[in-house]
């Protein structure tokens, strides 16, 4: 692998041939996969198809922040969850990102419903973004540890990996969870989106391209041991 010329593998239909409180807390913990070892399988182990388009609710960043403000007045702080899905190419971890248009990339996930459990909510969002409509083709979402928490102090695009001390009412809390993928899965990508497998070395410190949340994922994952499995 030549790190000077990183490759981003575009994945879509064209590339498919490359596929009580303590008690409650304990129950939630049982649903999580906690391990310092992450098994990663080749990109070619997975099958990719398409499904109906999933349109964005907002046409601009300003519209999105305006809608966030309206929802905040109704429901309070926004809570969102996103999944870090890992595959490997050339013995190097790659993260699956959804690309909107030609430039904007994001992790699969989204806003939780009021009172919704984080783990179940993330599974719901992952299925909405990447699962086929057929019940028999639903991926086995194994949600792992929360590796990062980001805060939005105001109705602005800026987020921080901490809540500033002078902010008493943050507008959003975003949590990133590691998702352990099985060896074989089928993913269905909305036709208006593109799925990318991006290497960690491409993400690292690349704030200009991917923003502060995604570009710091390599640091957040540095405590894990990647087990590169070749079936």
N, C-alpha and C positions, 0 to 999 in steps of 0.2 A: 504494500500500500504506500503510495506517495502522498505524504501529508501536505505537500505544497500544492497539490491539485485535487482538493476534496471533491468527491462525487456525491450528488444527492440523487437518490434513486426515486424516480417518480412511479407511484403505484396507482394504477387505475385498471380498467378493463383491458387496456392494450397490453399491460405488462403481466397478465395473469400467468403466463407460461414461464415466468422467471424461476400462493397462497394462504322490684323496688329499686333505689338508684344503683346500689352495689350490684344487685342481680342483673339489672339492665346493662350496666357497664360490662359485666362479665360476658353477657350474651353477645354484645357488640364485639368484644375482643375475640371471641371464638370465631367470628366471621372473617377476621383478618388473618392474612398470612404473614407471619413475622419471621424473617430469616435474613441473616447477613449474606447469604449466598443467593445469587439471582441466576437462574438457568436461562440462557438465551439461545434461541434456535435460529437457523438460517432463514432469511427472508423467503427463500424458495419453498420453505415448509408450509407456507400459508397460501391460501387461495383468495383472490380478490375479485369482486364483482361490483355491480352498481345497483342503485335503487333510485326511487323518485327523488327529485331535488329537495333539499332542505334549505329554504330561503332564510336569510337573516332578517330579524325583526326590524332592524334599523338600517337606513341607507347611508348614514354618516356617523362619525364619532360623536358629534354634537347631539344627534338624535338619540344615540344610545345613552349618553349621560343625562339627557333630559328625561328619558324613560326611567332610568335608575332613580332619579330624584322623585318622580311620581310614585314609584314603588316603595321608596324609602318612607314617604309620608304615610303610606298605607300599612306597610308591614315592618318597618324598621330596617336595621342593617341587612344588607344583602349578604347571603352566604353562598359561596360557590365552591365546587369541587372539580378537579381535573385529574386525568389519569396519565401516568408516564408508562407507555407501552414500549417494551424493548425487543428488538430483534438483533441479529448480527449478520454482518457481511465482512469477509476478509478478516475474521477473528477480531472484529472491533464492534462494540455496541452501537446500535443506531436507534433513534427514537422516532416513533410514528407521529407525524404532525399533519394536521389538516390545513390545506392551503386554500384561501379564499381569494379569487382573482389571481393576479400575477405576482403579488408580493406578500400579502399578509398571511402569517402562519399562526396557528393556535393548537393547544393541546385539546384532545376530546374531553368534553365535560360540560358543565354549565351550572345554572342557578338551582339551588335546592328549593323545594316547596317549604312553606312555613312549618317548622316542627319535624321535617323529614330527617331520618337517620342518614348520616353522611355516607356510610358504606352502601346502603340500599339506593340512596339517591345517585351515587356515582355509577352504580351498575345500570340504573335506569337511563342515565345520560349516555353512557357508553353504548348501550343497545340502540338508543335513539340515533346516535351518530354513526355507528359502525356495524350494527347487526342487521341481518336479513329479516324480512318480514315473516318468514316461515319459522314457526316455533321449533322445528327440528334442527334449525341451523343457528341457534343462539349460541354465541361463544360462552365458554366457561370463565366468567370474569372472577379472577382470584385477586381480591384487593389486598395489597400489602400495607406497609407502613406509610404514615404521613411523613414526607421528607422535607416539606417546606410550608410555611404559612406567610401569606402576604396580606398587607392591609392597605386599603384606600382611605386616606384621611378625609378627603373632600370629593366633591363631584368633578373630579379631574382625572386625567389619564394616569397620573403618577401613582405608583404603588411602592410600598416599602416592606422589607422583610422584618419589620417591627412596627409597633404602633407608637407614633411620636408621643412623648409624655404630655404635651399640651392638648392633645386630641382626646376628648372624653366621649365623643360619639362618632366613631369611624363609620364610613358609609358602606364598606364592604370588607369581608374577610374571605380570602381565597386559600384553599388548602390543596396541595398537590400530593397525590398518593401514587406509590409504586404499584403497578399492576403486573402480576405474574402470569404470563401467557402459557397456555398448553402447547404441546409440540405441533399440533395441527388445528387450525381454525379457519373458518370462512368469514371474511369481512365484506360487507356491502357498503360501498361509499356513495353518498348522494351524488347525483350526476353533475351538480353545479360545484362540487368540491373536488379537490385532488388530494390523495394521500401520499405523503413523502416519508421516506426513511432517511433520516439525517444523522450522520455520524457525530459522536460526541465532540470530536476535534473541530468540527465545523461550527458547532454551537458555542464552544468555549470562548468566552469574552467577546462574542460577536453581538454586542448590544444593538448596534446600528441596524443589523438585519433582523434579529429575532426579539429584541426588547430585553429588559432586565430579568423578567421571570424565566423565560426559556433559556437564555444564554448562561444562566447560573446553575442549570440542572447538572452539568458535569461535576461541579463542586459538591452539590448535594448528594450525588451518587458515589462520591469517592470512598465512602466508608463501606461500600458493598463490594463483595467479591463476585466477579462475573464468571460463570461457568459456561464456556462456549461448547455447546453440544452439537455434534455432527451426526445426525441419524444415519 
